[in-house]
C-alpha cells in the first residue's frame, strides 16, 4: 500500500507539494498523539529546516524521553549536545548532531512522526531502489519499502550508504 504514495513524491506535476523544493514529507505510521495542533508542528519543522542544517525533524523525541519502550532500557537524550531552536510559534524545538544520539535518539530516518524535506525522501527511495533491484510490488523483500518497518530499516541503511559514498557530506543533525 506504500508504493503508490511514495512514487508520488517523484511526480512531475505542478502542485506545491510535488515541486516546491522546501516541501516536506511527514510519516505517521505508528500510534502518534500530538499535544499541539499539527499545523504548529509543521510550522516548527519548517522553521528548523530554514534556519539550521537539519536532516530530519522527529516529532516523537523530547528531552524528557529517557526510556526506550521497544527495548525496555534507558535511552537518554544527548543533553550535552542539545541546542534549542526558537520557532515562529510558541513551540520550541531542539537540534543535536545525530552522531551523539543513541537508542531512540540515533535513528536518522523515523516513520513515527518524522518530517523530512521531499528531496531527502527522494534520495532515500532512489538508494533503496538501487539496492533492491526489483520494482515488482508483489515481492516486498525485493522492493524494500512495501511495509513501514521494511521502509524504516532500509531507509536507515540507505542513509548510511549515501553518507559513506559522499564521504560524510550528507549532513545529519
C-alpha positions, -999 to 999 in steps of 0.1 A, spaced: 0 0 0 30 23 4 42 20 -33 18 45 -48 20 74 -23 58 71 -22 61 71 -60 40 103 -60 70 120 -43 88 120 -76 57 130 -97 64 159 -120 32 178 -115 29 215 -108 14 211 -73 33 228 -45 36 195 -26 55 179 -55 75 207 -69 84 232 -41 120 225 -31 110 234 5 81 210 6 81 185 35 70 148 39 56 137 72 55 100 81 28 88 105 29 51 106 28 43 143 5 54 171 10 92 173 -6 116 197 0 153 190 -2 176 220 -2 206 197 -21 212 165 -4 195 136 -2 229 118 20 242 146 43 212 145 47 215 107 55 253 110 81 245 137 97 219 114 98 244 85 115 270 108 141 244 119 148 234 83 151 270 72 175 280 100 197 251 105 214 222 88 188 198 99 183 164 83 150 154 99 125 167 123 114 139 147 82 148 164 83 119 189 116 130 205 117 153 235 144 159 261 121 143 287 122 110 269 147 88 288 135 53 282 131 31 251 97 14 253 106 -11 225 139 -21 241 128 -16 277 160 1 286 174 36 294 176 59 263 188 93 274 188 122 250 222 137 241 218 165 266 253 179 263 247 184 225 211 198 226 207 233 211 172 248 214 157 264 184 130 291 187 103 287 161 78 312 148 50 299 171 50 290 207 66 256 202 103 251 208 125 225 191 159 212 199 186 201 175 215 178 180 242 161 159 228 127 152 261 110 158 258 119 195 224 102 198 219 66 210 190 42 210 158 63 204 179 93 195 201 76 170 178 69 141 181 94 113 150 80 94 120 76 117 85 69 104 68 77 138 61 113 131 94 121 112 93 151 89 119 154 61 125 176 30 109 160 0 144 159 -18 158 139 11 130 113 8 135 110 -29 173 104 -24 165 77 2 139 60 -21 163 61 -50 190 45 -29 166 18 -17 156 10 -53 192 10 -64 200 -18 -39 166 -36 -43 166 -41 -80 131 -53 -84 101 -29 -86 77 -58 -85 52 -46 -58 42 -82 -52 76 -90 -38 82 -69 -7 116 -84 0 130 -71 -33 112 -38 -34 124 -27 0 96 -4 11 63 -22 10 59 -24 47 66 5 72 91 -15 92 110 -25 60 109 11 47 124 24 80 151 -3 82 160 1 45 158 39 48 183 40 76 206 16 57 203 37 26 213 68 46 244 50 59 254 41 23 248 76 10 269 91 38 297 66 30 295 74 -7 295 111 -1 322 107 25 301 122 52 289 152 32 253 144 37 250 162 70 227 147 96 218 169 125 
